[in-house]
Structure formats: C-alpha cells, structure tokens
Amino acid sequence: MALTKFNYNSFDLTTAASKGLAFNSSANGFETSSSSSMVLIKTLTASSDSTIDFKDGTSSVVLDSTYPIYLFKIINMHPSVNNHIFEFQGNASGGSGFNETITSTTFRAYHNEDGSSTNLAYPTNDDSAQSTDYCHLANGVSNDNDASLSGTLYLFNPSSTTFAKHFLVNLNFYEAATVRMTVNHFTSGYFNTTSAIDEISFRMGSGNIDSGTFKLYGIKDS
C-alpha cells in the first residue's frame, strides 16, 4: 500500500483560523467547517429600532432549507415605552408583509421581589386564533433603566411546503408593575401556511426597541 505525503506548505489555512476543516469535492479538497451543530448566522444590535427583521438572502441572513431548525436568541432587549407588548410575525416567501396566519397559546409564571405574590396563569389576551396580527410574546415589559427581556424562539422547518411551521418561545422579563417582579413567559404555536417562511420580524406593540442583541442560529443534524 502506497502512502502519499503532502507538503504542509501547500495548504492555505488562513481562512480556517479558529474553525475546523472538512473535505469537499473542490480542487484543494478542503473547506472550513463548524465543530458545533449550532451555527451562528447573524447578529443584529438594536438601537432605537421600530423592528428587528431577519430576511433570508439579505445582509448574509440564511433562513431557508439549509437548516431544519432555527434558533433566535434575544439578549437584554430594552423597550422605549413602558408596559407594552413584545411580539413577532413571519412573512412567507414571496409574501407582501408580516401578516401570516398564526394560532398560538401561552402561559406565564411570576414572582415579585418581596415574595408577597406568585402565580401561574393562562393570559387569554396573549394567544392568537387564526390571527394575522403580530403574535404576543411578552406582555407588560418594563422600560426601567435596569429592566430588560431575554429568551429564545425556536422555529421548526420553516422551508417546508407541506406542513405548518411550529415555534416555541420562552422569555423572561422584568415586568412594569408597582411591585417589581420576574415573569417567565411561554408561547407556542404555528404559522398556518404551507408556504415557506423566510422572514421573521420582532417589535414592541408601541414605541421602539431601544437596545438589545438578537442572534440567529441554524441547528444542523437535527
């Protein structure tokens, strides 16, 4: 059996800094690859924005059949207006705006800082029933200087043209209440369309998103 030795100087590893290498069918046989199944696609930083939008094919955003699951991370989102709703919507490929039909359900748990009140409840005003409005994800977010909202949204197989598009959301935020409290808000539902969803938009029901970091990841091999 013959062995072939390559001169290491023949490999250009400059573009592979801090990344792994994988074989491909190109002339040099290599490409950079991620060692993780979760790949960071795009980071957006809010600064008094009316919406934060992720659109496939725009500004290096990928939101198509490349990954079966997409994960959005919202980190320290701070609103400009007190006691309003954080919400989101999607847009189907070739659609005219963020007005897809959504059915969702939600529940929340809270605990205030002095320990005097706790609750687990189903807030009926925050769910959607075949609605084309933005879907509520958190109701009553505080705009105190030290207040913010953080959490995750999973979107499953958005490029499918066979099934509805399911999502799962878990957010924690500082509520705009007389007695300060933490609220853990859970929302799940689906876009009731067989068209591919390739755009996602976040916003406050009133006012702007003053600040915050929004990250989009693709999860492969899932």
C-alpha positions as CSV (number, residue, x, y, z in Angstrom):
1,M,0.0,0.0,0.0
2,A,1.5,3.3,-1.0
3,L,1.4,6.4,1.2
4,T,1.2,9.9,-0.1
5,K,2.9,12.7,1.9
6,F,1.7,16.3,1.3
7,N,3.9,19.3,1.9
8,Y,2.2,21.3,4.6
9,N,3.2,24.5,2.8
10,S,0.8,23.6,0.0
11,F,-2.3,24.1,2.2
12,D,-3.7,27.6,2.7
13,L,-5.2,27.6,6.2
14,T,-5.6,31.4,6.5
15,T,-9.3,31.3,6.2
16,A,-9.7,28.5,8.6
17,A,-8.5,30.3,11.7
18,S,-10.5,29.3,14.7
19,K,-12.5,26.8,12.6
20,G,-12.4,23.2,11.7
21,L,-11.5,21.7,8.3
22,A,-13.6,19.4,6.3
23,F,-13.1,17.6,2.9
24,N,-15.1,18.6,-0.1
25,S,-15.0,18.0,-3.9
26,S,-13.1,21.1,-4.8
27,A,-9.6,21.2,-6.3
28,N,-7.9,21.7,-3.0
29,G,-10.3,19.3,-1.2
30,F,-10.9,21.4,1.9
31,E,-13.4,23.8,3.4
32,T,-13.9,25.5,6.7
33,S,-16.5,23.8,8.9
34,S,-18.0,24.4,12.3
35,S,-17.3,21.9,15.1
36,S,-20.8,22.5,16.5
37,S,-24.2,21.6,15.3
38,M,-25.4,25.1,16.1
39,V,-24.1,27.7,13.7
40,L,-24.3,31.4,14.3
41,I,-25.8,33.0,11.2
42,K,-26.4,36.7,12.1
43,T,-26.3,39.1,15.0
44,L,-28.4,42.3,15.0
45,T,-28.0,45.0,17.6
46,A,-31.0,47.2,18.2
47,S,-30.6,51.0,18.6
48,S,-34.0,52.7,18.7
49,D,-35.4,50.5,16.0
50,S,-39.1,50.1,15.2
51,T,-38.5,46.5,14.2
52,I,-35.7,43.9,14.1
53,D,-36.0,41.9,10.9
54,F,-34.2,38.7,9.7
55,K,-34.8,38.2,6.0
56,D,-33.4,35.3,4.0
57,G,-30.8,36.5,1.5
58,T,-30.5,40.0,3.0
59,S,-27.3,41.0,4.9
60,S,-26.0,37.5,5.0
61,V,-29.1,36.1,6.7
62,V,-29.9,32.4,5.9
63,L,-33.5,31.3,6.7
64,D,-34.2,28.5,4.2
65,S,-33.8,24.8,3.8
66,T,-30.1,24.9,4.9
67,Y,-31.2,24.0,8.5
68,P,-34.2,22.1,9.8
69,I,-34.4,24.2,13.0
70,Y,-33.6,27.9,13.5
71,L,-33.0,29.5,16.9
72,F,-33.3,33.1,17.8
73,K,-31.7,34.4,21.0
74,I,-32.9,37.7,22.4
75,I,-30.5,39.2,24.9
76,N,-31.3,42.2,27.2
77,M,-34.0,43.7,24.9
78,H,-34.9,47.1,26.4
79,P,-38.1,48.9,25.1
80,S,-38.6,52.7,24.8
81,V,-42.2,52.7,26.1
82,N,-43.2,51.2,29.4
83,N,-45.7,48.4,30.0
84,H,-46.2,47.3,26.4
85,I,-46.1,44.0,24.4
86,F,-43.1,42.4,22.8
87,E,-44.2,40.5,19.7
88,F,-43.2,38.8,16.4
89,Q,-44.5,37.8,13.0
90,G,-43.3,36.0,9.9
91,N,-43.5,36.5,6.1
92,A,-43.9,33.7,3.6
93,S,-41.6,33.5,0.6
94,G,-42.9,35.9,-2.0
95,G,-45.4,37.4,0.6
96,S,-46.4,41.1,0.8
97,G,-45.7,41.7,4.5
98,F,-45.6,40.3,8.1
99,N,-49.2,39.1,8.2
100,E,-49.2,35.3,8.2
101,T,-52.0,33.4,9.9
102,I,-50.9,32.3,13.4
103,T,-52.6,30.1,16.1
104,S,-50.8,30.2,19.4
105,T,-51.2,29.5,23.1
106,T,-49.4,30.9,26.1
107,F,-48.9,30.7,29.9
108,R,-46.8,32.6,32.4
109,A,-45.4,32.3,35.9
110,Y,-44.4,35.3,38.0
111,H,-42.8,36.0,41.4
112,N,-42.3,39.5,42.8
113,E,-39.2,40.7,44.5
114,D,-40.6,40.9,48.1
115,G,-42.1,37.4,47.8
116,S,-45.6,38.5,48.5
117,S,-47.2,37.3,45.3
118,T,-46.7,34.4,42.9
119,N,-48.9,33.0,40.2
120,L,-49.1,30.6,37.2
121,A,-51.7,31.7,34.7
122,Y,-53.1,31.4,31.2
123,P,-53.5,35.0,29.9
124,T,-56.1,34.6,27.2
125,N,-55.4,38.1,25.7
126,D,-52.0,36.9,24.6
127,D,-52.9,34.0,22.5
128,S,-53.7,34.0,18.7
129,A,-56.6,32.3,17.0
130,Q,-56.0,32.3,13.2
131,S,-54.8,35.9,13.6
132,T,-52.7,37.8,11.0
133,D,-51.6,40.3,13.7
134,Y,-48.2,40.1,15.4
135,C,-48.1,37.3,18.0
136,H,-47.7,38.4,21.6
137,L,-44.6,37.0,23.3
138,A,-44.4,39.1,26.5
139,N,-47.0,41.5,27.9
140,G,-46.1,44.4,30.3
141,V,-42.4,44.7,29.7
142,S,-40.8,47.4,31.8
143,N,-38.6,50.2,30.4
144,D,-36.9,51.0,33.8
145,N,-33.2,51.7,33.2
146,D,-32.2,48.4,34.7
147,A,-35.0,46.4,33.1
148,S,-34.8,44.1,30.1
149,L,-36.1,40.9,28.4
150,S,-34.1,37.8,27.4
151,G,-35.0,34.4,25.9
152,T,-35.3,32.1,22.9
153,L,-37.5,31.4,20.0
154,Y,-37.2,28.1,18.1
155,L,-38.6,27.9,14.5
156,F,-39.0,24.4,13.1
157,N,-38.6,23.6,9.4
158,P,-39.6,27.0,8.0
159,S,-38.9,26.0,4.4
160,S,-41.4,23.2,4.4
161,T,-44.1,23.5,1.7
162,T,-46.1,20.5,3.2
163,F,-46.6,21.3,6.9
164,A,-47.5,24.3,9.1
165,K,-44.5,26.0,10.7
166,H,-44.2,25.4,14.5
167,F,-42.5,27.7,17.0
168,L,-41.6,27.5,20.7
169,V,-40.8,30.6,22.8
170,N,-39.5,31.1,26.3
171,L,-38.8,34.6,27.6
172,N,-38.0,36.1,31.0
173,F,-38.5,39.7,31.7
174,Y,-38.8,42.5,34.3
175,E,-42.4,43.4,34.4
176,A,-43.7,47.0,34.6
177,A,-45.6,46.6,37.9
178,T,-45.8,48.7,41.1
179,V,-44.1,45.8,42.9
180,R,-41.1,44.6,40.8
181,M,-41.4,41.1,39.6
182,T,-39.8,38.5,37.2
183,V,-42.1,36.9,34.6
184,N,-41.4,33.7,32.8
185,H,-43.5,33.7,29.6
186,F,-44.1,30.6,27.4
187,T,-45.6,30.8,24.0
188,S,-46.1,28.1,21.3
189,G,-47.9,27.9,18.1
190,Y,-47.7,27.6,14.3
191,F,-47.9,29.6,11.1
192,N,-50.9,28.1,9.4
193,T,-49.5,28.1,5.9
194,T,-47.8,25.5,3.7
195,S,-45.7,28.3,2.1
196,A,-42.1,28.6,3.3
197,I,-41.5,31.2,5.9
198,D,-38.2,33.1,5.1
199,E,-38.6,36.3,7.1
200,I,-39.1,37.0,10.9
201,S,-39.8,40.3,12.5
202,F,-39.7,41.4,16.2
203,R,-41.1,44.6,17.6
204,M,-42.8,46.3,20.5
205,G,-46.5,46.9,20.3
206,S,-45.8,50.6,21.0
207,G,-42.6,52.5,20.7
208,N,-39.1,51.3,19.6
209,I,-36.7,48.7,20.7
210,D,-34.1,50.9,22.4
211,S,-31.4,48.3,22.7
212,G,-30.7,44.6,22.7
213,T,-28.9,41.8,20.9
214,F,-30.7,39.5,18.5
215,K,-28.9,36.4,17.3
216,L,-30.0,33.9,14.7
217,Y,-28.6,30.3,14.7
218,G,-29.1,27.4,12.4
219,I,-29.2,23.9,14.0
220,K,-28.0,21.2,11.7
221,D,-28.1,17.4,12.0
222,S,-31.4,17.7,14.0
